């Protein structure tokens, strides 16, 4: 179930009051800085409902070999019909379509199909819990990939917010939720009621995200009154923006490095910050605690659309990761020529061919010049040999005439005199 929640970016909110939220537990958090802006029993363990599916999506993507796997087909088995009627037994559905059905429509069939696509269901659930530990979610535990009610399946509002913060760092999840959880125009927030529980039926779980002035806010409400979710989410977003610390440390559109792209018409693209980067500095802290790290994505392959994510700027406060800013391209990268798979761009390929042809031409010229020189030297040698032969013949003739046989007594002058005498005859 999808719900649109009004969230005007033009309001001044000069007299914002603390929000009145009809939920057992809730939080508004800055996704940009990890600041917990306003909470109510945010550490209480409660059923998380369909918010579970964010973790399911992350595990599916983590297990992929590459992006081509999104196009793989999954057959819906007969044993999944108990989870709903979103798909029929025997249907062949791509991994990407299952992710969309799970995240946008809350399909339990899609979630179960994806868990089984990755191997054994129990192994998949173990991976979900391992990922939770990796993210520091100590009060989160999963027993299924759907979020269906179970006493052993729980989380806190705070950790649900952190889960969403990590989930939207996945480009595919962000893409799927665009216009559902992350509006393109950011003039309002679309909130998905992520988690209609089996029991009690009158309550629901909500997780949503909105952006104002390039600052992202996450709202989570657990055991919320379904009738008042829209008003509660709006109040929390507005109050969060009013109270949040907004210390910008990097501007949007700043080049932070160059990422390598395999198989593209260009093989290196500049990586720009997509938005401003913010840091929350506690009152007792200082700006010296803030550090940044540029991490460029490895293994990028063409084609890439303009604005594609190619890395992220990580923001640390006191050596603890508190926020990230996506690094994106400002140009499209198309498929390149064969040499681009060796990270040689089309332009570099052309220049390489030109250099090779120029070198080959120069080599041919050098070889031709060497051949001409060799022929000239050979001709000169032949002429010299012929002249020496003529000199020797003249000398021999002079010897015969003078009946002189001791050639060792001849010097060069004698040879020249002999040649001159022969010429006069």
Buried (B, 14 or more C-beta within 10 A) or exposed (E): EEBEBEBEEEEEEEEBEEBEBBBBBBBBBBBBBBBBBBBBBBEBBBBBBBBBBBBBBBBBBEBBEEEEBBEEEBEBBEEBEEBBEBBEEEBEBBBBBBBBBBBBBBBBBBBBBBBBBBEEEEEBBEBBBEBBEEBEBEBBBBBBBBBBBBEEBBBBBBBBBBBBBBBBBBBBBBBBBEEBBBBEEBBBBBBBBBBBBEEEEEBBBBBBBBBBEBBBBBBBBBBBBBEBBBBBBBBBBBBBBBBBBBEBBBEEEBEBBBBBBBBBBBBBBBBBBBBBBBBBBEEEEEEEBBEBEBBBBEEBBBBBEEBBBBBBBBBBBEEEEBBBBBBBBEEBBBEBBEBBBEBBBBEBBEEEEEEEEEEEEEEEEEEEEEEEEEEEEEEEEEEEEEEEEEBEEBBEBBBEEEEBEEEEEBEEEBBEBBBEBBEEE
